[in-house]
Amino acid sequence: MKGFVFSDSVKQIQNWSQFQKNKKGNCIQMSQMILYPLRALGIPATIDYVIVWGNVNEDHTWNALYEDGIKVDIC
């Protein structure tokens, strides 16, 4: 979505209309926003995560697609 920016300030779960209105969210919310249209188009997709990301004590979430049964991560 054009103009969508990362922000930790949005804490609640957002539906599609809220994503379009707010145009911001954390990595979990951004992954959810991308997942909705992928699945609606019949593209096999999921959300993947790590509990510690790099050298910080925080988690990270991203989308993964499946092509011919092989998972392909997209960040």
PQR file of N, CA, C, O and H, with PARSE charges and radii, in Angstrom:
ATOM      1  N   MET A   1       0.853  -1.167   0.000 -0.4000 1.5000
ATOM      2  CA  MET A   1       0.000   0.000   0.000 -0.0000 2.0000
ATOM      3  C   MET A   1       0.901   1.232   0.000  0.5500 1.7000
ATOM      4  O   MET A   1       1.782   1.351   0.851 -0.5500 1.4000
ATOM      5  N   LYS A   2       0.698   2.109  -0.904 -0.4000 1.5000
ATOM      6  CA  LYS A   2       1.525   3.301  -1.014 -0.0000 2.0000
ATOM      7  C   LYS A   2       1.379   4.172   0.231  0.5500 1.7000
ATOM      8  O   LYS A   2       0.268   4.454   0.680 -0.5500 1.4000
ATOM      9  H   LYS A   2      -0.018   2.011  -1.595  0.4000 1.0000
ATOM     10  N   GLY A   3       2.509   4.591   0.777 -0.4000 1.5000
ATOM     11  CA  GLY A   3       2.484   5.468   1.922 -0.0000 2.0000
ATOM     12  C   GLY A   3       2.351   4.759   3.261  0.5500 1.7000
ATOM     13  O   GLY A   3       2.239   5.423   4.291 -0.5500 1.4000
ATOM     14  H   GLY A   3       3.412   4.362   0.413  0.4000 1.0000
ATOM     15  N   PHE A   4       2.359   3.441   3.278 -0.4000 1.5000
ATOM     16  CA  PHE A   4       2.253   2.702   4.537 -0.0000 2.0000
ATOM     17  C   PHE A   4       3.593   2.760   5.247  0.5500 1.7000
ATOM     18  O   PHE A   4       4.621   2.444   4.648 -0.5500 1.4000
ATOM     19  H   PHE A   4       2.449   2.901   2.441  0.4000 1.0000
ATOM     20  N   VAL A   5       3.603   3.160   6.521 -0.4000 1.5000
ATOM     21  CA  VAL A   5       4.848   3.322   7.257 -0.0000 2.0000
ATOM     22  C   VAL A   5       4.856   2.484   8.531  0.5500 1.7000
ATOM     23  O   VAL A   5       3.813   2.194   9.117 -0.5500 1.4000
ATOM     24  H   VAL A   5       2.768   3.417   7.008  0.4000 1.0000
ATOM     25  N   PHE A   6       6.071   2.104   8.942 -0.4000 1.5000
ATOM     26  CA  PHE A   6       6.241   1.360  10.188 -0.0000 2.0000
ATOM     27  C   PHE A   6       6.010   2.279  11.375  0.5500 1.7000
ATOM     28  O   PHE A   6       6.493   3.411  11.400 -0.5500 1.4000
ATOM     29  H   PHE A   6       6.918   2.339   8.466  0.4000 1.0000
ATOM     30  N   SER A   7       5.265   1.783  12.360 -0.4000 1.5000
ATOM     31  CA  SER A   7       5.027   2.550  13.583 -0.0000 2.0000
ATOM     32  C   SER A   7       4.668   1.592  14.708  0.5500 1.7000
ATOM     33  O   SER A   7       3.782   0.750  14.558 -0.5500 1.4000
ATOM     34  H   SER A   7       4.873   0.863  12.339  0.4000 1.0000
ATOM     35  N   ASP A   8       5.358   1.723  15.831 -0.4000 1.5000
ATOM     36  CA  ASP A   8       5.012   0.928  17.016 -0.0000 2.0000
ATOM     37  C   ASP A   8       3.871   1.544  17.816  0.5500 1.7000
ATOM     38  O   ASP A   8       3.421   0.958  18.800 -0.5500 1.4000
ATOM     39  H   ASP A   8       6.077   2.407  15.953  0.4000 1.0000
ATOM     40  N   SER A   9       3.399   2.712  17.408 -0.4000 1.5000
ATOM     41  CA  SER A   9       2.367   3.403  18.178 -0.0000 2.0000
ATOM     42  C   SER A   9       0.978   2.787  18.020  0.5500 1.7000
ATOM     43  O   SER A   9       0.114   3.003  18.870 -0.5500 1.4000
ATOM     44  H   SER A   9       3.764   3.188  16.608  0.4000 1.0000
ATOM     45  N   VAL A  10       0.747   2.027  16.951 -0.4000 1.5000
ATOM     46  CA  VAL A  10      -0.559   1.387  16.728 -0.0000 2.0000
ATOM     47  C   VAL A  10      -0.535   0.029  17.414  0.5500 1.7000
ATOM     48  O   VAL A  10       0.183  -0.872  16.981 -0.5500 1.4000
ATOM     49  H   VAL A  10       1.448   1.852  16.260  0.4000 1.0000
ATOM     50  N   LYS A  11      -1.315  -0.126  18.481 -0.4000 1.5000
ATOM     51  CA  LYS A  11      -1.268  -1.355  19.287 -0.0000 2.0000
ATOM     52  C   LYS A  11      -2.423  -2.310  19.007  0.5500 1.7000
ATOM     53  O   LYS A  11      -2.275  -3.516  19.205 -0.5500 1.4000
ATOM     54  H   LYS A  11      -1.898   0.606  18.833  0.4000 1.0000
ATOM     55  N   GLN A  12      -3.563  -1.809  18.554 -0.4000 1.5000
ATOM     56  CA  GLN A  12      -4.726  -2.664  18.366 -0.0000 2.0000
ATOM     57  C   GLN A  12      -4.660  -3.420  17.034  0.5500 1.7000
ATOM     58  O   GLN A  12      -3.960  -3.010  16.108 -0.5500 1.4000
ATOM     59  H   GLN A  12      -3.683  -0.829  18.393  0.4000 1.0000
ATOM     60  N   ILE A  13      -5.390  -4.514  16.958 -0.4000 1.5000
ATOM     61  CA  ILE A  13      -5.523  -5.257  15.706 -0.0000 2.0000
ATOM     62  C   ILE A  13      -6.364  -4.417  14.756  0.5500 1.7000
ATOM     63  O   ILE A  13      -7.384  -3.853  15.152 -0.5500 1.4000
ATOM     64  H   ILE A  13      -5.959  -4.847  17.710  0.4000 1.0000
ATOM     65  N   GLN A  14      -5.933  -4.336  13.498 -0.4000 1.5000
ATOM     66  CA  GLN A  14      -6.640  -3.517  12.520 -0.0000 2.0000
ATOM     67  C   GLN A  14      -7.284  -4.395  11.449  0.5500 1.7000
ATOM     68  O   GLN A  14      -6.724  -5.415  11.047 -0.5500 1.4000
ATOM     69  H   GLN A  14      -5.104  -4.794  13.176  0.4000 1.0000
ATOM     70  N   ASN A  15      -8.453  -3.991  11.000 -0.4000 1.5000
ATOM     71  CA  ASN A  15      -9.056  -4.656   9.854 -0.0000 2.0000
ATOM     72  C   ASN A  15      -8.608  -3.919   8.585  0.5500 1.7000
ATOM     73  O   ASN A  15      -7.889  -2.923   8.667 -0.5500 1.4000
ATOM     74  H   ASN A  15      -8.908  -3.163  11.326  0.4000 1.0000
ATOM     75  N   TRP A  16      -9.031  -4.408   7.417 -0.4000 1.5000
ATOM     76  CA  TRP A  16      -8.569  -3.838   6.150 -0.0000 2.0000
ATOM     77  C   TRP A  16      -8.897  -2.349   6.024  0.5500 1.7000
ATOM     78  O   TRP A  16      -8.062  -1.571   5.562 -0.5500 1.4000
ATOM     79  H   TRP A  16      -9.615  -5.218   7.350  0.4000 1.0000
ATOM     80  N   SER A  17     -10.103  -1.946   6.430 -0.4000 1.5000
ATOM     81  CA  SER A  17     -10.500  -0.529   6.347 -0.0000 2.0000
ATOM     82  C   SER A  17      -9.619   0.351   7.225  0.5500 1.7000
ATOM     83  O   SER A  17      -9.253   1.458   6.830 -0.5500 1.4000
ATOM     84  H   SER A  17     -10.781  -2.577   6.805  0.4000 1.0000
ATOM     85  N   GLN A  18      -9.278  -0.135   8.409 -0.4000 1.5000
ATOM     86  CA  GLN A  18      -8.416   0.634   9.305 -0.0000 2.0000
ATOM     87  C   GLN A  18      -6.999   0.767   8.729  0.5500 1.7000
ATOM     88  O   GLN A  18      -6.378   1.822   8.850 -0.5500 1.4000
ATOM     89  H   GLN A  18      -9.575  -1.034   8.730  0.4000 1.0000
ATOM     90  N   PHE A  19      -6.489  -0.304   8.100 -0.4000 1.5000
ATOM     91  CA  PHE A  19      -5.177  -0.233   7.452 -0.0000 2.0000
ATOM     92  C   PHE A  19      -5.169   0.862   6.391  0.5500 1.7000
ATOM     93  O   PHE A  19      -4.232   1.656   6.315 -0.5500 1.4000
ATOM     94  H   PHE A  19      -6.994  -1.161   8.001  0.4000 1.0000
ATOM     95  N   GLN A  20      -6.216   0.898   5.576 -0.4000 1.5000
ATOM     96  CA  GLN A  20      -6.287   1.892   4.505 -0.0000 2.0000
ATOM     97  C   GLN A  20      -6.389   3.306   5.066  0.5500 1.7000
ATOM     98  O   GLN A  20      -5.850   4.245   4.480 -0.5500 1.4000
ATOM     99  H   GLN A  20      -6.978   0.253   5.638  0.4000 1.0000
ATOM    100  N   LYS A  21      -7.071   3.463   6.185 -0.4000 1.5000
ATOM    101  CA  LYS A  21      -7.238   4.791   6.787 -0.0000 2.0000
ATOM    102  C   LYS A  21      -5.968   5.236   7.516  0.5500 1.7000
ATOM    103  O   LYS A  21      -5.492   6.350   7.294 -0.5500 1.4000
ATOM    104  H   LYS A  21      -7.509   2.700   6.661  0.4000 1.0000
ATOM    105  N   ASN A  22      -5.416   4.384   8.381 -0.4000 1.5000
ATOM    106  CA  ASN A  22      -4.267   4.750   9.221 -0.0000 2.0000
ATOM    107  C   ASN A  22      -2.942   4.773   8.465  0.5500 1.7000
ATOM    108  O   ASN A  22      -2.095   5.633   8.711 -0.5500 1.4000
ATOM    109  H   ASN A  22      -5.803   3.480   8.561  0.4000 1.0000
ATOM    110  N   LYS A  23      -2.767   3.826   7.546 -0.4000 1.5000
ATOM    111  CA  LYS A  23      -1.539   3.685   6.754 -0.0000 2.0000
ATOM    112  C   LYS A  23      -0.282   3.594   7.616  0.5500 1.7000
ATOM    113  O   LYS A  23       0.778   4.089   7.232 -0.5500 1.4000
ATOM    114  H   LYS A  23      -3.455   3.128   7.347  0.4000 1.0000
ATOM    115  N   LYS A  24      -0.404   2.957   8.786 -0.4000 1.5000
ATOM    116  CA  LYS A  24       0.761   2.704   9.611 -0.0000 2.0000
ATOM    117  C   LYS A  24       0.500   1.518  10.524  0.5500 1.7000
ATOM    118  O   LYS A  24      -0.646   1.182  10.822 -0.5500 1.4000
ATOM    119  H   LYS A  24      -1.264   2.555   9.098  0.4000 1.0000
ATOM    120  N   GLY A  25       1.582   0.893  10.960 -0.4000 1.5000
ATOM    121  CA  GLY A  25       1.480  -0.241  11.855 -0.0000 2.0000
ATOM    122  C   GLY A  25       2.839  -0.863  12.097  0.5500 1.7000
ATOM    123  O   GLY A  25       3.825  -0.494  11.458 -0.5500 1.4000
ATOM    124  H   GLY A  25       2.513   1.166  10.718  0.4000 1.0000
ATOM    125  N   ASN A  26       2.888  -1.807  13.020 -0.4000 1.5000
ATOM    126  CA  ASN A  26       4.147  -2.494  13.291 -0.0000 2.0000
ATOM    127  C   ASN A  26       4.324  -3.659  12.319  0.5500 1.7000
ATOM    128  O   ASN A  26       3.495  -3.853  11.431 -0.5500 1.4000
ATOM    129  H   ASN A  26       2.088  -2.107  13.539  0.4000 1.0000
ATOM    130  N   CYS A  27       5.403  -4.438  12.479 -0.4000 1.5000
ATOM    131  CA  CYS A  27       5.678  -5.492  11.493 -0.0000 2.0000
ATOM    132  C   CYS A  27       4.591  -6.570  11.483  0.5500 1.7000
ATOM    133  O   CYS A  27       4.307  -7.147  10.434 -0.5500 1.4000
ATOM    134  H   CYS A  27       6.077  -4.281  13.201  0.4000 1.0000
ATOM    135  N   ILE A  28       3.986  -6.845  12.630 -0.4000 1.5000
ATOM    136  CA  ILE A  28       2.894  -7.822  12.672 -0.0000 2.0000
ATOM    137  C   ILE A  28       1.710  -7.310  11.849  0.5500 1.7000
ATOM    138  O   ILE A  28       1.148  -8.046  11.037 -0.5500 1.4000
ATOM    139  H   ILE A  28       4.216  -6.376  13.483  0.4000 1.0000
ATOM    140  N   GLN A  29       1.341  -6.065  12.059 -0.4000 1.5000
ATOM    141  CA  GLN A  29       0.217  -5.486  11.340 -0.0000 2.0000
ATOM    142  C   GLN A  29       0.508  -5.343   9.850  0.5500 1.7000
ATOM    143  O   GLN A  29      -0.384  -5.529   9.023 -0.5500 1.4000
ATOM    144  H   GLN A  29       1.797  -5.467  12.718  0.4000 1.0000
ATOM    145  N   MET A  30       1.751  -5.014   9.505 -0.4000 1.5000
ATOM    146  CA  MET A  30       2.107  -4.911   8.091 -0.0000 2.0000
ATOM    147  C   MET A  30       2.010  -6.286   7.422  0.5500 1.7000
ATOM    148  O   MET A  30       1.551  -6.397   6.285 -0.5500 1.4000
ATOM    149  H   MET A  30       2.476  -4.862  10.177  0.4000 1.0000
ATOM    150  N   SER A  31       2.441  -7.325   8.130 -0.4000 1.5000
ATOM    151  CA  SER A  31       2.354  -8.685   7.590 -0.0000 2.0000
ATOM    152  C   SER A  31       0.903  -9.109   7.398  0.5500 1.7000
ATOM    153  O   SER A  31       0.568  -9.760   6.408 -0.5500 1.4000
ATOM    154  H   SER A  31       2.813  -7.234   9.053  0.4000 1.0000
ATOM    155  N   GLN A  32       0.042  -8.742   8.345 -0.4000 1.5000
ATOM    156  CA  GLN A  32      -1.378  -9.053   8.216 -0.0000 2.0000
ATOM    157  C   GLN A  32      -1.986  -8.324   7.027  0.5500 1.7000
ATOM    158  O   GLN A  32      -2.789  -8.896   6.289 -0.5500 1.4000
ATOM    159  H   GLN A  32       0.313  -8.213   9.149  0.4000 1.0000
ATOM    160  N   MET A  33      -1.605  -7.059   6.839 -0.4000 1.5000
ATOM    161  CA  MET A  33      -2.149  -6.270   5.740 -0.0000 2.0000
ATOM    162  C   MET A  33      -1.815  -6.906   4.386  0.5500 1.7000
ATOM    163  O   MET A  33      -2.652  -6.910   3.483 -0.5500 1.4000
ATOM    164  H   MET A  33      -0.953  -6.595   7.438  0.4000 1.0000
ATOM    165  N   ILE A  34      -0.623  -7.432   4.244 -0.4000 1.5000
ATOM    166  CA  ILE A  34      -0.213  -8.064   2.988 -0.0000 2.0000
ATOM    167  C   ILE A  34      -0.870  -9.436   2.838  0.5500 1.7000
ATOM    168  O   ILE A  34      -1.205  -9.855   1.730 -0.5500 1.4000
ATOM    169  H   ILE A  34       0.057  -7.429   4.978  0.4000 1.0000
ATOM    170  N   LEU A  35      -1.050 -10.126   3.957 -0.4000 1.5000
ATOM    171  CA  LEU A  35      -1.607 -11.482   3.916 -0.0000 2.0000
ATOM    172  C   LEU A  35      -3.041 -11.516   3.389  0.5500 1.7000
ATOM    173  O   LEU A  35      -3.400 -12.425   2.640 -0.5500 1.4000
ATOM    174  H   LEU A  35      -0.778  -9.785   4.857  0.4000 1.0000
ATOM    175  N   TYR A  36      -3.869 -10.533   3.771 -0.4000 1.5000
ATOM    176  CA  TYR A  36      -5.277 -10.518   3.360 -0.0000 2.0000
ATOM    177  C   TYR A  36      -5.443 -10.604   1.837  0.5500 1.7000
ATOM    178  O   TYR A  36      -6.131 -11.508   1.361 -0.5500 1.4000
ATOM    179  H   TYR A  36      -3.577  -9.795   4.379  0.4000 1.0000
ATOM    180  N   PRO A  37      -4.839  -9.695   1.054 -0.5600 1.5000
ATOM    181  CA  PRO A  37      -5.046  -9.787  -0.403  0.2800 2.0000
ATOM    182  C   PRO A  37      -4.365 -10.996  -1.037  0.5500 1.7000
ATOM    183  O   PRO A  37      -4.872 -11.541  -2.017 -0.5500 1.4000
ATOM    184  N   LEU A  38      -3.217 -11.426  -0.490 -0.4000 1.5000
ATOM    185  CA  LEU A  38      -2.567 -12.615  -1.063 -0.0000 2.0000
ATOM    186  C   LEU A  38      -3.483 -13.823  -0.973  0.5500 1.7000
ATOM    187  O   LEU A  38      -3.671 -14.537  -1.958 -0.5500 1.4000
ATOM    188  H   LEU A  38      -2.805 -10.982   0.306  0.4000 1.0000
ATOM    189  N   ARG A  39      -4.046 -14.053   0.187 -0.4000 1.5000
ATOM    190  CA  ARG A  39      -4.947 -15.203   0.357 -0.0000 2.0000
ATOM    191  C   ARG A  39      -6.228 -15.037  -0.446  0.5500 1.7000
ATOM    192  O   ARG A  39      -6.757 -16.015  -0.977 -0.5500 1.4000
ATOM    193  H   ARG A  39      -3.893 -13.473   0.987  0.4000 1.0000
ATOM    194  N   ALA A  40      -6.732 -13.815  -0.541 -0.4000 1.5000
ATOM    195  CA  ALA A  40      -7.947 -13.563  -1.321 -0.0000 2.0000
ATOM    196  C   ALA A  40      -7.721 -13.880  -2.798  0.5500 1.7000
ATOM    197  O   ALA A  40      -8.652 -14.278  -3.497 -0.5500 1.4000
ATOM    198  H   ALA A  40      -6.303 -13.021  -0.111  0.4000 1.0000
ATOM    199  N   LEU A  41      -6.492 -13.704  -3.273 -0.4000 1.5000
ATOM    200  CA  LEU A  41      -6.146 -14.021  -4.660 -0.0000 2.0000
ATOM    201  C   LEU A  41      -5.768 -15.489  -4.853  0.5500 1.7000
ATOM    202  O   LEU A  41      -5.420 -15.905  -5.958 -0.5500 1.4000
ATOM    203  H   LEU A  41      -5.735 -13.381  -2.705  0.4000 1.0000
ATOM    204  N   GLY A  42      -5.837 -16.269  -3.775 -0.4000 1.5000
ATOM    205  CA  GLY A  42      -5.532 -17.694  -3.871 -0.0000 2.0000
ATOM    206  C   GLY A  42      -4.053 -18.019  -3.808  0.5500 1.7000
ATOM    207  O   GLY A  42      -3.646 -19.131  -4.146 -0.5500 1.4000
ATOM    208  H   GLY A  42      -6.120 -15.931  -2.878  0.4000 1.0000
ATOM    209  N   ILE A  43      -3.243 -17.057  -3.379 -0.4000 1.5000
ATOM    210  CA  ILE A  43      -1.800 -17.284  -3.272 -0.0000 2.0000
ATOM    211  C   ILE A  43      -1.519 -17.877  -1.892  0.5500 1.7000
ATOM    212  O   ILE A  43      -1.879 -17.275  -0.881 -0.5500 1.4000
ATOM    213  H   ILE A  43      -3.573 -16.154  -3.105  0.4000 1.0000
ATOM    214  N   PRO A  44      -0.881 -19.050  -1.833 -0.5600 1.5000
ATOM    215  CA  PRO A  44      -0.602 -19.653  -0.532  0.2800 2.0000
ATOM    216  C   PRO A  44       0.441 -18.833   0.219  0.5500 1.7000
ATOM    217  O   PRO A  44       1.599 -18.761  -0.193 -0.5500 1.4000
ATOM    218  N   ALA A  45       0.029 -18.221   1.312 -0.4000 1.5000
ATOM    219  CA  ALA A  45       0.908 -17.340   2.077 -0.0000 2.0000
ATOM    220  C   ALA A  45       0.652 -17.519   3.561  0.5500 1.7000
ATOM    221  O   ALA A  45      -0.424 -17.952   3.973 -0.5500 1.4000
ATOM    222  H   ALA A  45      -0.912 -18.279   1.647  0.4000 1.0000
ATOM    223  N   THR A  46       1.648 -17.182   4.351 -0.4000 1.5000
ATOM    224  CA  THR A  46       1.541 -17.272   5.802 -0.0000 2.0000
ATOM    225  C   THR A  46       2.372 -16.159   6.426  0.5500 1.7000
ATOM    226  O   THR A  46       3.019 -15.380   5.725 -0.5500 1.4000
ATOM    227  H   THR A  46       2.522 -16.830   4.017  0.4000 1.0000
ATOM    228  N   ILE A  47       2.345 -16.096   7.742 -0.4000 1.5000
ATOM    229  CA  ILE A  47       3.179 -15.155   8.487 -0.0000 2.0000
ATOM    230  C   ILE A  47       4.200 -15.968   9.260  0.5500 1.7000
ATOM    231  O   ILE A  47       3.853 -16.954   9.909 -0.5500 1.4000
ATOM    232  H   ILE A  47       1.820 -16.729   8.311  0.4000 1.0000
ATOM    233  N   ASP A  48       5.452 -15.558   9.193 -0.4000 1.5000
ATOM    234  CA  ASP A  48       6.539 -16.222   9.906 -0.0000 2.0000
ATOM    235  C   ASP A  48       7.129 -15.237  10.900  0.5500 1.7000
ATOM    236  O   ASP A  48       6.886 -14.035  10.791 -0.5500 1.4000
ATOM    237  H   ASP A  48       5.734 -14.757   8.665  0.4000 1.0000
ATOM    238  N   TYR A  49       7.903 -15.723  11.872 -0.4000 1.5000
ATOM    239  CA  TYR A  49       8.437 -14.830  12.893 -0.0000 2.0000
ATOM    240  C   TYR A  49       9.687 -15.402  13.552  0.5500 1.7000
ATOM    241  O   TYR A  49       9.968 -16.596  13.447 -0.5500 1.4000
ATOM    242  H   TYR A  49       8.100 -16.699  11.961  0.4000 1.0000
ATOM    243  N   VAL A  50      10.424 -14.544  14.222 -0.4000 1.5000
ATOM    244  CA  VAL A  50      11.515 -14.934  15.113 -0.0000 2.0000
ATOM    245  C   VAL A  50      11.261 -14.250  16.457  0.5500 1.7000
ATOM    246  O   VAL A  50      10.708 -13.151  16.506 -0.5500 1.4000
ATOM    247  H   VAL A  50      10.195 -13.574  14.307  0.4000 1.0000
ATOM    248  N   ILE A  51      11.668 -14.902  17.541 -0.4000 1.5000
ATOM    249  CA  ILE A  51      11.402 -14.326  18.858 -0.0000 2.0000
ATOM    250  C   ILE A  51      12.461 -13.300  19.272  0.5500 1.7000
ATOM    251  O   ILE A  51      12.207 -12.463  20.137 -0.5500 1.4000
ATOM    252  H   ILE A  51      12.117 -15.794  17.502  0.4000 1.0000
ATOM    253  N   VAL A  52      13.646 -13.363  18.657 -0.4000 1.5000
ATOM    254  CA  VAL A  52      14.690 -12.372  18.887 -0.0000 2.0000
ATOM    255  C   VAL A  52      15.259 -11.998  17.536  0.5500 1.7000
ATOM    256  O   VAL A  52      15.618 -12.873  16.747 -0.5500 1.4000
ATOM    257  H   VAL A  52      13.852 -14.044  17.955  0.4000 1.0000
ATOM    258  N   TRP A  53      15.346 -10.698  17.259 -0.4000 1.5000
ATOM    259  CA  TRP A  53      15.754 -10.223  15.939 -0.0000 2.0000
ATOM    260  C   TRP A  53      17.097  -9.506  16.042  0.5500 1.7000
ATOM    261  O   TRP A  53      17.193  -8.466  16.692 -0.5500 1.4000
ATOM    262  H   TRP A  53      15.054  -9.988  17.900  0.4000 1.0000
ATOM    263  N   GLY A  54      18.132 -10.052  15.407 -0.4000 1.5000
ATOM    264  CA  GLY A  54      19.442  -9.406  15.388 -0.0000 2.0000
ATOM    265  C   GLY A  54      20.027  -9.281  16.777  0.5500 1.7000
ATOM    266  O   GLY A  54      20.030 -10.238  17.551 -0.5500 1.4000
ATOM    267  H   GLY A  54      18.054 -10.897  14.878  0.4000 1.0000
ATOM    268  N   ASN A  55      20.516  -8.109  17.082 -0.4000 1.5000
ATOM    269  CA  ASN A  55      21.142  -7.898  18.382 -0.0000 2.0000
ATOM    270  C   ASN A  55      20.239  -7.131  19.352  0.5500 1.7000
ATOM    271  O   ASN A  55      20.731  -6.492  20.282 -0.5500 1.4000
ATOM    272  H   ASN A  55      20.513  -7.332  16.453  0.4000 1.0000
ATOM    273  N   VAL A  56      18.945  -7.190  19.142 -0.4000 1.5000
ATOM    274  CA  VAL A  56      17.985  -6.550  20.042 -0.0000 2.0000
ATOM    275  C   VAL A  56      17.053  -7.594  20.625  0.5500 1.7000
ATOM    276  O   VAL A  56      16.867  -8.656  20.030 -0.5500 1.4000
ATOM    277  H   VAL A  56      18.546  -7.708  18.386  0.4000 1.0000
ATOM    278  N   ASN A  57      16.477  -7.318  21.751 -0.4000 1.5000
ATOM    279  CA  ASN A  57      15.569  -8.262  22.407 -0.0000 2.0000
ATOM    280  C   ASN A  57      14.130  -8.029  21.976  0.5500 1.7000
ATOM    281  O   ASN A  57      13.243  -7.833  22.806 -0.5500 1.4000
ATOM    282  H   ASN A  57      16.628  -6.456  22.234  0.4000 1.0000
ATOM    283  N   GLU A  58      13.913  -8.052  20.683 -0.4000 1.5000
ATOM    284  CA  GLU A  58      12.573  -7.872  20.145 -0.0000 2.0000
ATOM    285  C   GLU A  58      12.322  -8.922  19.071  0.5500 1.7000
ATOM    286  O   GLU A  58      13.254  -9.476  18.487 -0.5500 1.4000
ATOM    287  H   GLU A  58      14.634  -8.211  20.008  0.4000 1.0000
ATOM    288  N   ASP A  59      11.048  -9.181  18.827 -0.4000 1.5000
ATOM    289  CA  ASP A  59      10.691 -10.146  17.787 -0.0000 2.0000
ATOM    290  C   ASP A  59      10.547  -9.437  16.439  0.5500 1.7000
ATOM    291  O   ASP A  59      10.593  -8.209  16.355 -0.5500 1.4000
ATOM    292  H   ASP A  59      10.291  -8.732  19.301  0.4000 1.0000
ATOM    293  N   HIS A  60      10.373 -10.237  15.397 -0.4000 1.5000
ATOM    294  CA  HIS A  60      10.130  -9.685  14.067 -0.0000 2.0000
ATOM    295  C   HIS A  60       9.208 -10.633  13.316  0.5500 1.7000
ATOM    296  O   HIS A  60       9.284 -11.851  13.477 -0.5500 1.4000
ATOM    297  H   HIS A  60      10.335 -11.234  15.466  0.4000 1.0000
ATOM    298  N   THR A  61       8.348 -10.067  12.504 -0.4000 1.5000
ATOM    299  CA  THR A  61       7.357 -10.829  11.744 -0.0000 2.0000
ATOM    300  C   THR A  61       7.432 -10.440  10.282  0.5500 1.7000
ATOM    301  O   THR A  61       7.662  -9.273   9.962 -0.5500 1.4000
ATOM    302  H   THR A  61       8.287  -9.078  12.373  0.4000 1.0000
ATOM    303  N   TRP A  62       7.238 -11.416   9.372 -0.4000 1.5000
ATOM    304  CA  TRP A  62       7.256 -11.155   7.941 -0.0000 2.0000
ATOM    305  C   TRP A  62       6.379 -12.181   7.236  0.5500 1.7000
ATOM    306  O   TRP A  62       5.927 -13.147   7.850 -0.5500 1.4000
ATOM    307  H   TRP A  62       7.052 -12.364   9.631  0.4000 1.0000
ATOM    308  N   ASN A  63       6.144 -11.970   5.962 -0.4000 1.5000
ATOM    309  CA  ASN A  63       5.320 -12.887   5.177 -0.0000 2.0000
ATOM    310  C   ASN A  63       6.176 -13.926   4.472  0.5500 1.7000
ATOM    311  O   ASN A  63       7.343 -13.692   4.158 -0.5500 1.4000
ATOM    312  H   ASN A  63       6.512 -11.185   5.463  0.4000 1.0000
ATOM    313  N   ALA A  64       5.572 -15.066   4.234 -0.4000 1.5000
ATOM    314  CA  ALA A  64       6.214 -16.131   3.460 -0.0000 2.0000
ATOM    315  C   ALA A  64       5.200 -16.668   2.461  0.5500 1.7000
ATOM    316  O   ALA A  64       4.029 -16.854   2.790 -0.5500 1.4000
ATOM    317  H   ALA A  64       4.623 -15.256   4.488  0.4000 1.0000
ATOM    318  N   LEU A  65       5.655 -16.914   1.252 -0.4000 1.5000
ATOM    319  CA  LEU A  65       4.825 -17.493   0.190 -0.0000 2.0000
ATOM    320  C   LEU A  65       5.289 -18.906  -0.073  0.5500 1.7000
ATOM    321  O   LEU A  65       6.413 -19.275   0.267 -0.5500 1.4000
ATOM    322  H   LEU A  65       6.607 -16.763   0.985  0.4000 1.0000
ATOM    323  N   TYR A  66       4.431 -19.686  -0.671 -0.4000 1.5000
ATOM    324  CA  TYR A  66       4.799 -21.043  -1.062 -0.0000 2.0000
ATOM    325  C   TYR A  66       4.721 -21.159  -2.573  0.5500 1.7000
ATOM    326  O   TYR A  66       3.679 -20.900  -3.175 -0.5500 1.4000
ATOM    327  H   TYR A  66       3.518 -19.386  -0.947  0.4000 1.0000
ATOM    328  N   GLU A  67       5.836 -21.553  -3.181 -0.4000 1.5000
ATOM    329  CA  GLU A  67       5.892 -21.797  -4.623 -0.0000 2.0000
ATOM    330  C   GLU A  67       6.279 -23.249  -4.838  0.5500 1.7000
ATOM    331  O   GLU A  67       7.356 -23.680  -4.428 -0.5500 1.4000
ATOM    332  H   GLU A  67       6.682 -21.764  -2.692  0.4000 1.0000
ATOM    333  N   ASP A  68       5.402 -23.996  -5.478 -0.4000 1.5000
ATOM    334  CA  ASP A  68       5.640 -25.429  -5.712 -0.0000 2.0000
ATOM    335  C   ASP A  68       5.997 -26.174  -4.441  0.5500 1.7000
ATOM    336  O   ASP A  68       6.853 -27.059  -4.451 -0.5500 1.4000
ATOM    337  H   ASP A  68       4.526 -23.646  -5.811  0.4000 1.0000
ATOM    338  N   GLY A  69       5.333 -25.813  -3.335 -0.4000 1.5000
ATOM    339  CA  GLY A  69       5.537 -26.484  -2.066 -0.0000 2.0000
ATOM    340  C   GLY A  69       6.778 -26.036  -1.309  0.5500 1.7000
ATOM    341  O   GLY A  69       7.078 -26.596  -0.254 -0.5500 1.4000
ATOM    342  H   GLY A  69       4.637 -25.095  -3.328  0.4000 1.0000
ATOM    343  N   ILE A  70       7.510 -25.044  -1.812 -0.4000 1.5000
ATOM    344  CA  ILE A  70       8.716 -24.556  -1.161 -0.0000 2.0000
ATOM    345  C   ILE A  70       8.434 -23.162  -0.607  0.5500 1.7000
ATOM    346  O   ILE A  70       7.929 -22.289  -1.313 -0.5500 1.4000
ATOM    347  H   ILE A  70       7.266 -24.590  -2.669  0.4000 1.0000
ATOM    348  N   LYS A  71       8.768 -22.968   0.668 -0.4000 1.5000
ATOM    349  CA  LYS A  71       8.529 -21.672   1.308 -0.0000 2.0000
ATOM    350  C   LYS A  71       9.556 -20.656   0.841  0.5500 1.7000
ATOM    351  O   LYS A  71      10.755 -20.935   0.808 -0.5500 1.4000
ATOM    352  H   LYS A  71       9.178 -23.677   1.242  0.4000 1.0000
ATOM    353  N   VAL A  72       9.067 -19.458   0.477 -0.4000 1.5000
ATOM    354  CA  VAL A  72       9.919 -18.347   0.056 -0.0000 2.0000
ATOM    355  C   VAL A  72       9.611 -17.170   0.962  0.5500 1.7000
ATOM    356  O   VAL A  72       8.506 -16.630   0.925 -0.5500 1.4000
ATOM    357  H   VAL A  72       8.093 -19.232   0.504  0.4000 1.0000
ATOM    358  N   ASP A  73      10.592 -16.761   1.786 -0.4000 1.5000
ATOM    359  CA  ASP A  73      10.384 -15.644   2.713 -0.0000 2.0000
ATOM    360  C   ASP A  73      10.451 -14.327   1.960  0.5500 1.7000
ATOM    361  O   ASP A  73      11.291 -14.137   1.080 -0.5500 1.4000
ATOM    362  H   ASP A  73      11.490 -17.200   1.816  0.4000 1.0000
ATOM    363  N   ILE A  74       9.545 -13.413   2.321 -0.4000 1.5000
ATOM    364  CA  ILE A  74       9.619 -12.046   1.811 -0.0000 2.0000
ATOM    365  C   ILE A  74       9.589 -11.120   3.012  0.5500 1.7000
ATOM    366  O   ILE A  74       8.714 -11.256   3.867 -0.5500 1.4000
ATOM    367  H   ILE A  74       8.863 -13.567   3.036  0.4000 1.0000
ATOM    368  N   CYS A  75      10.501 -10.202   3.099 -0.4000 1.5000
ATOM    369  CA  CYS A  75      10.576  -9.305   4.264 -0.0000 2.0000
ATOM    370  C   CYS A  75      10.152  -7.913   3.876  0.5500 1.7000
ATOM    371  O   CYS A  75      10.146  -7.013   4.715 -0.5500 1.4000
ATOM    372  H   CYS A  75      11.212 -10.091   2.404  0.4000 1.0000
TER
END
